[in-house]
Amino acid sequence: MKHIVILGDGMADLPVERLGGKTLLQYAAKPMMDQLAKEGRCGRLITVPEGFPPGSEVANTAILGYDLNKVYEGRGPLEAASIGYEMADDDLALRCNIINLQDGKIITHNGGNLETEDARLLIDYLNETLAKPINEREGCERVKFITGIQYRHLLVIKGGNKHITCAPPHDHPNEEWRPLLVKADIPEAQETAELLNELILKSQELLPKHPYNQAKAAKGERQANSIWPWSGGYRPSMETLMQQYPEIKSGTVISAVDLIRGIGHYAGLKIVEVEGATGLADTNYEGKAQAAIEALEHDDFVFVHVEASDEAGHDGDLELKLKTIEYLDQRLIKPIYEHILNMNEPVCLAVLPDHLTPVEMRIHVGQPVPFLIWHKGIAPDEVQQYDEVSCVSGSFGLLKLQEFMQTFMNIDKM
């Protein structure tokens, strides 16, 4: 049996008064997900272990069956793998957002929806005007910025100490940024914290001088006027999915996001590029569906990740998040389902989010998420539609962390 996971990042939500007290999954028109829930079996899943941040790096790693206590090193090293940066043993890799600050507060975590082409210019500028003087002062390449996608980039600190507290910028919209500066957890990390804060403060002096931001300012638009490093760690040590599950001979990950590609890299999955996959609501759903269909022809395991609903949640855009759920349903899940029906080999399909990104909170929330599992021969439970409330009565009950992957991979034995 082949297996495919379709994950709508941040898709789950809380009841919204504007929707009559319904969640977005309850309110959205999503006949395909509802059909799969009715024909399959459902449950809820705890994706964030106690003591861990409710981030995508944590939740997606847990969903794929890994013990976070053994493998977690933050999202920086995972994104480094996706970008193609080979980490040394003494490298501290951090996610580095380019964000928008106004009046002493974090306004957006995405620098006003920064495009990758513009971001590349800003990263080159930071390497020349910010990293280079520090490296000359230190007498080595201590600091390096590496371009990622859109607002998501990488900062590598040679000899950095990971025992620091950094604030994810998407968790602090409209909050004052100064109290959120990097703090050392142990005395040995104080120098790293001070260096990172120096970079943040100097970036706020330099970035507004760049022509990109000057043009934005002239138009009265949001500038990409500060870096914000967070979620740093060292190179992780992870078994591949093939080592954990011998029935998986080969697998593929399909995502526009470096973080998910990085997890896939360490999990031993092939990374498929899809033209027009943006990580936003305008992503190429049909292209991702076709890539998944092609992967199912030659791989045993396929992981399809769609970022759009998470970004809409962070923006607090209710209408857009509803659209992303409906697009996922009709433009990605439906064609994959229709193809599976005509395949000779049985395929097990799962649909779930990694965490909640409520539109009225605009942050990640680590509550249990609803999931469904379907294949042609599965005995359905009583759930009639897919949402946070209906899945409470699902026959899988409440699973925890690695239990999802264990259940999913052994579904034909149940």
C-alpha positions as CSV (number, residue, x, y, z in Angstrom):
1,M,0.0,0.0,0.0
2,K,1.2,3.5,-0.9
3,H,0.7,6.5,1.4
4,I,0.1,10.2,0.8
5,V,-0.3,12.9,3.4
6,I,-1.9,16.2,2.4
7,L,-1.2,18.9,4.9
8,G,-2.8,22.3,5.0
9,D,-0.5,24.4,7.1
10,G,-2.3,26.3,9.9
11,M,-5.7,25.3,8.4
12,A,-7.4,24.5,11.7
13,D,-9.0,27.4,13.6
14,L,-11.2,28.5,16.5
15,P,-14.9,29.4,16.4
16,V,-15.4,32.8,14.8
17,E,-18.3,35.0,15.7
18,R,-18.6,36.4,12.2
19,L,-19.2,32.9,11.0
20,G,-22.0,32.2,13.5
21,G,-19.6,30.6,15.9
22,K,-18.3,28.1,13.4
23,T,-14.7,27.4,12.6
24,L,-13.4,28.1,9.1
25,L,-13.3,24.3,8.4
26,Q,-17.0,24.1,9.5
27,Y,-18.0,27.1,7.3
28,A,-16.0,26.5,4.2
29,A,-17.4,24.7,1.1
30,K,-15.1,21.6,1.0
31,P,-17.1,18.7,-0.3
32,M,-14.0,16.6,-1.0
33,M,-12.7,16.6,2.5
34,D,-16.2,16.0,3.9
35,Q,-16.6,13.0,1.5
36,L,-13.3,11.6,2.6
37,A,-14.2,12.0,6.3
38,K,-17.5,10.3,5.7
39,E,-15.9,7.4,3.8
40,G,-12.9,7.2,6.0
41,R,-12.0,7.4,9.7
42,C,-11.2,10.5,11.7
43,G,-9.6,11.6,14.9
44,R,-7.6,14.4,16.5
45,L,-3.8,14.6,16.9
46,I,-1.6,16.4,19.4
47,T,1.3,17.7,17.2
48,V,3.2,19.8,19.7
49,P,4.9,18.1,22.7
50,E,4.9,19.8,26.0
51,G,7.7,22.4,26.3
52,F,8.0,22.9,22.5
53,P,6.9,25.9,20.5
54,P,3.8,25.4,18.4
55,G,5.7,25.9,15.1
56,S,5.6,24.1,11.8
57,E,9.1,22.8,12.4
58,V,7.9,21.0,15.5
59,A,4.5,19.8,14.3
60,N,5.5,18.5,10.8
61,T,8.5,16.7,12.3
62,A,6.2,15.0,14.8
63,I,3.6,14.2,12.1
64,L,6.3,12.4,10.2
65,G,6.9,10.2,13.2
66,Y,10.0,11.7,14.8
67,D,10.7,12.1,18.5
68,L,11.3,15.8,19.0
69,N,13.2,15.2,22.2
70,K,15.8,13.3,20.1
71,V,16.0,15.3,16.8
72,Y,14.8,18.9,17.4
73,E,17.4,21.6,16.6
74,G,15.0,24.4,15.5
75,R,14.0,25.4,12.0
76,G,17.3,27.1,11.0
77,P,19.2,23.9,10.3
78,L,16.3,22.4,8.4
79,E,16.0,25.4,6.1
80,A,19.8,25.3,5.6
81,A,19.5,21.8,4.2
82,S,16.8,22.9,1.8
83,I,18.7,25.9,0.6
84,G,21.8,23.7,0.1
85,Y,24.0,25.2,2.8
86,E,26.3,22.5,4.2
87,M,26.6,23.2,7.9
88,A,29.8,22.8,9.8
89,D,29.8,21.3,13.3
90,D,30.2,24.7,14.9
91,D,27.6,26.5,12.8
92,L,24.5,28.0,14.5
93,A,21.9,28.3,11.8
94,L,18.8,30.5,12.5
95,R,15.8,31.4,10.4
96,C,16.1,35.0,9.6
97,N,12.9,36.9,8.7
98,I,12.9,40.3,7.1
99,I,10.1,42.0,8.9
100,N,8.3,45.3,9.0
101,L,8.5,47.5,12.1
102,Q,6.5,50.7,12.7
103,D,6.3,52.9,15.8
104,G,8.4,50.5,17.8
105,K,6.2,47.5,17.0
106,I,6.3,44.4,14.8
107,I,3.6,45.0,12.2
108,T,4.2,42.1,9.8
109,H,6.5,39.0,10.0
110,N,6.8,39.0,6.2
111,G,8.2,42.4,5.4
112,G,5.1,43.5,3.6
113,N,4.9,40.3,1.5
114,L,8.4,40.6,0.3
115,E,9.2,38.9,-3.1
116,T,12.2,36.6,-3.4
117,E,13.9,38.7,-6.1
118,D,13.7,41.8,-3.9
119,A,14.8,39.9,-0.9
120,R,17.9,38.7,-2.7
121,L,19.0,42.3,-3.2
122,L,18.4,43.0,0.5
123,I,20.4,39.9,1.6
124,D,23.3,40.8,-0.6
125,Y,23.2,44.3,0.8
126,L,23.2,43.0,4.4
127,N,26.2,40.7,3.7
128,E,28.1,43.7,2.3
129,T,27.1,46.4,4.8
130,L,26.4,44.4,8.0
131,A,28.1,41.0,7.9
132,K,31.4,42.1,6.2
133,P,32.4,44.7,8.8
134,I,31.7,42.3,11.7
135,N,33.7,39.6,10.0
136,E,36.6,42.0,9.5
137,R,36.3,42.9,13.2
138,E,36.3,39.2,14.2
139,G,39.0,38.2,11.8
140,C,36.9,35.3,10.3
141,E,33.6,34.7,8.5
142,R,31.6,34.8,11.7
143,V,28.3,36.0,10.2
144,K,26.7,35.1,6.9
145,F,23.2,35.8,5.5
146,I,21.9,33.3,2.9
147,T,18.9,34.0,0.7
148,G,15.9,31.8,1.0
149,I,12.3,32.4,-0.3
150,Q,10.3,35.6,0.1
151,Y,10.8,36.9,3.7
152,R,12.3,33.6,4.9
153,H,16.1,33.6,5.0
154,L,19.0,32.0,6.8
155,L,21.6,33.5,9.2
156,V,24.6,31.5,10.1
157,I,26.8,32.3,13.2
158,K,30.1,30.5,13.2
159,G,30.7,29.3,16.8
160,G,27.3,30.5,18.0
161,N,25.7,29.0,21.1
162,K,22.1,27.7,20.6
163,H,21.1,28.2,24.2
164,I,19.2,31.5,23.6
165,T,15.6,32.6,23.6
166,C,14.4,34.2,20.4
167,A,10.8,35.3,19.7
168,P,9.1,34.1,16.5
169,P,7.9,37.3,14.9
170,H,4.7,35.8,13.6
171,D,3.7,35.2,17.3
172,H,4.0,38.9,18.2
173,P,2.1,41.0,15.7
174,N,1.5,44.6,16.9
175,E,3.8,44.0,19.9
176,E,6.8,46.2,20.9
177,W,9.9,44.6,19.5
178,R,12.5,45.7,22.1
179,P,11.3,43.4,24.9
180,L,11.5,40.6,22.3
181,L,15.3,40.9,21.6
182,V,17.4,37.8,22.0
183,K,18.2,36.6,25.5
184,A,20.9,34.2,26.7
185,D,19.6,31.1,28.6
186,I,23.1,30.3,30.0
187,P,26.1,32.6,30.6
188,E,28.1,30.9,27.8
189,A,25.4,32.1,25.3
190,Q,25.6,35.8,26.2
191,E,28.1,36.7,23.5
192,T,25.8,35.0,20.9
193,A,22.8,36.9,22.1
194,E,24.6,40.2,22.1
195,L,25.9,39.6,18.5
196,L,22.4,38.8,17.3
197,N,20.9,41.9,18.9
198,E,23.7,43.9,17.3
199,L,22.7,42.6,13.9
200,I,19.0,43.3,14.5
201,L,19.7,46.9,15.6
202,K,22.2,47.7,12.8
203,S,19.9,46.2,10.2
204,Q,17.3,48.7,11.3
205,E,19.7,51.5,10.4
206,L,20.8,50.0,7.1
207,L,17.7,48.5,5.5
208,P,15.7,51.8,5.2
209,K,18.6,53.2,3.2
210,H,18.3,50.5,0.5
211,P,16.6,51.7,-2.8
212,Y,13.9,49.0,-2.4
213,N,12.8,50.4,0.9
214,Q,13.2,54.0,-0.2
215,A,10.8,53.3,-3.1
216,K,8.4,51.7,-0.7
217,A,8.5,54.6,1.7
218,A,7.9,57.0,-1.2
219,K,4.7,55.1,-2.0
220,G,3.6,54.9,1.6
221,E,3.9,51.2,1.6
222,R,5.4,48.9,4.3
223,Q,9.1,48.5,4.3
224,A,11.2,45.4,4.9
225,N,13.1,47.4,7.5
226,S,14.5,44.9,10.0
227,I,15.9,41.4,10.2
228,W,14.6,39.0,12.9
229,P,16.6,35.9,13.7
230,W,14.9,33.0,15.6
231,S,14.7,29.2,16.0
232,G,18.4,28.4,15.7
233,G,20.2,25.2,16.2
234,Y,23.0,22.9,15.1
235,R,23.0,20.2,12.4
236,P,20.5,17.6,13.4
237,S,20.9,13.8,13.4
238,M,17.8,12.0,12.0
239,E,17.1,8.6,10.6
240,T,15.4,8.6,7.3
241,L,11.8,7.4,7.0
242,M,13.1,4.4,5.1
243,Q,15.1,3.4,8.1
244,Q,12.1,3.9,10.4
245,Y,9.5,2.2,8.2
246,P,11.1,-0.5,6.0
247,E,7.9,-0.6,3.9
248,I,8.8,2.8,2.5
249,K,11.3,2.2,-0.3
250,S,11.3,5.8,-1.6
251,G,9.4,9.0,-1.0
252,T,8.8,12.6,-2.1
253,V,8.0,15.9,-0.4
254,I,6.2,18.6,-2.3
255,S,6.3,22.1,-0.7
256,A,7.2,25.7,-1.6
257,V,8.6,26.2,1.9
258,D,12.3,25.7,2.8
259,L,11.5,24.4,6.2
260,I,9.4,21.5,4.9
261,R,11.9,20.7,2.2
262,G,14.6,20.6,4.9
263,I,12.6,18.2,7.0
264,G,12.1,16.1,3.8
265,H,15.8,16.2,3.1
266,Y,16.7,14.7,6.5
267,A,13.9,12.3,6.2
268,G,15.4,10.9,3.0
269,L,12.6,12.2,0.7
270,K,13.1,13.6,-2.8
271,I,12.3,17.3,-3.1
272,V,10.1,18.1,-6.1
273,E,10.1,21.7,-7.5
274,V,6.7,22.8,-8.7
275,E,6.6,25.9,-11.0
276,G,4.3,28.6,-9.6
277,A,4.3,27.2,-6.1
278,T,4.5,30.3,-4.0
279,G,3.6,29.4,-0.4
280,L,0.7,31.9,-0.7
281,A,-3.0,31.7,-1.7
282,D,-2.0,32.1,-5.4
283,T,0.1,29.0,-5.3
284,N,-0.1,26.4,-8.1
285,Y,-2.5,23.9,-6.6
286,E,-3.0,22.0,-9.8
287,G,0.7,21.8,-10.3
288,K,1.2,20.4,-6.9
289,A,-1.6,17.9,-7.4
290,Q,0.0,16.7,-10.7
291,A,3.4,16.4,-9.0
292,A,1.8,14.3,-6.3
293,I,0.1,12.1,-8.8
294,E,3.4,11.5,-10.7
295,A,5.2,10.8,-7.4
296,L,2.6,8.1,-6.5
297,E,3.5,6.3,-9.7
298,H,7.0,5.5,-8.5
299,D,7.2,6.3,-4.7
300,D,5.7,4.6,-1.7
301,F,5.3,7.8,0.4
302,V,4.3,11.3,-0.7
303,F,4.1,14.4,1.6
304,V,2.2,17.3,0.1
305,H,2.5,20.6,2.1
306,V,0.5,23.7,1.3
307,E,1.4,26.9,3.2
308,A,-1.4,29.2,2.0
309,S,-3.8,28.9,4.9
310,D,-1.1,29.6,7.5
311,E,-0.1,32.8,5.8
312,A,-3.8,34.0,5.5
313,G,-4.2,33.2,9.2
314,H,-1.1,35.3,10.1
315,D,-2.5,38.1,8.1
316,G,-5.8,37.8,9.9
317,D,-7.6,37.6,6.6
318,L,-10.7,35.5,7.1
319,E,-12.0,35.5,3.6
320,L,-8.7,34.6,2.1
321,K,-8.2,31.7,4.6
322,L,-11.6,30.4,3.6
323,K,-10.6,30.5,0.0
324,T,-7.3,28.7,0.7
325,I,-9.3,25.8,2.3
326,E,-11.7,25.6,-0.6
327,Y,-8.8,25.8,-3.2
328,L,-7.0,23.0,-1.4
329,D,-10.2,20.9,-1.4
330,Q,-11.1,21.3,-5.1
331,R,-7.9,22.1,-6.8
332,L,-5.5,19.7,-5.0
333,I,-7.3,17.0,-3.0
334,K,-10.0,16.3,-5.5
335,P,-7.7,15.5,-8.5
336,I,-5.4,13.4,-6.3
337,Y,-8.4,11.4,-5.0
338,E,-9.8,10.9,-8.5
339,H,-6.4,9.6,-9.7
340,I,-6.1,7.2,-6.7
341,L,-9.5,5.7,-7.6
342,N,-8.1,4.5,-10.9
343,M,-4.8,3.2,-9.6
344,N,-4.2,-0.5,-9.5
345,E,-2.2,-0.4,-6.2
346,P,-4.0,0.6,-3.0
347,V,-3.3,4.1,-1.7
348,C,-3.9,5.4,1.8
349,L,-4.6,9.1,2.0
350,A,-4.5,11.4,5.0
351,V,-5.5,15.1,5.4
352,L,-4.7,17.3,8.3
353,P,-3.1,20.6,9.4
354,D,0.0,20.8,11.5
355,H,-1.4,23.4,14.0
356,L,-4.0,26.1,14.3
357,T,-3.4,29.6,13.0
358,P,-6.6,31.4,14.1
359,V,-7.4,34.4,12.0
360,E,-8.5,36.3,15.1
361,M,-5.2,35.6,16.9
362,R,-2.8,35.6,13.9
363,I,-0.4,33.3,15.8
364,H,0.2,29.5,16.0
365,V,-1.8,27.6,18.6
366,G,-0.8,24.1,19.6
367,Q,-4.2,22.6,20.2
368,P,-5.0,19.1,18.8
369,V,-5.8,19.2,15.1
370,P,-8.4,17.2,13.2
371,F,-7.3,14.5,10.8
372,L,-8.8,12.0,8.4
373,I,-7.5,8.7,7.0
374,W,-9.0,7.1,3.9
375,H,-8.5,4.2,1.6
376,K,-10.8,2.2,-0.6
377,G,-11.2,-0.7,1.9
378,I,-11.4,1.2,5.2
379,A,-14.4,0.7,7.4
380,P,-15.8,4.2,8.0
381,D,-16.7,5.6,11.4
382,E,-19.6,7.9,12.3
383,V,-18.0,11.2,11.3
384,Q,-19.9,12.9,8.5
385,Q,-17.7,15.9,7.7
386,Y,-14.2,17.1,8.3
387,D,-13.7,19.8,10.9
388,E,-12.4,20.4,14.4
389,V,-15.7,19.6,16.1
390,S,-16.8,16.6,14.0
391,C,-13.5,14.8,14.4
392,V,-13.8,14.8,18.2
393,S,-16.1,11.8,17.7
394,G,-13.8,10.0,15.3
395,S,-12.9,6.4,15.9
396,F,-9.2,7.2,16.2
397,G,-9.9,9.3,19.3
398,L,-7.0,11.6,20.4
399,L,-3.6,10.5,19.1
400,K,-0.3,11.9,20.3
401,L,2.7,12.9,18.1
402,Q,4.4,9.8,16.6
403,E,1.2,7.8,17.0
404,F,-0.2,9.4,13.8
405,M,2.5,8.0,11.6
406,Q,2.5,4.7,13.3
407,T,-1.3,4.4,12.8
408,F,-1.1,5.7,9.2
409,M,1.6,3.3,8.1
410,N,-0.1,0.3,9.7
411,I,-3.7,1.2,8.6
412,D,-4.0,-1.9,6.4
413,K,-3.4,-4.1,9.5
414,M,-6.3,-2.5,11.4
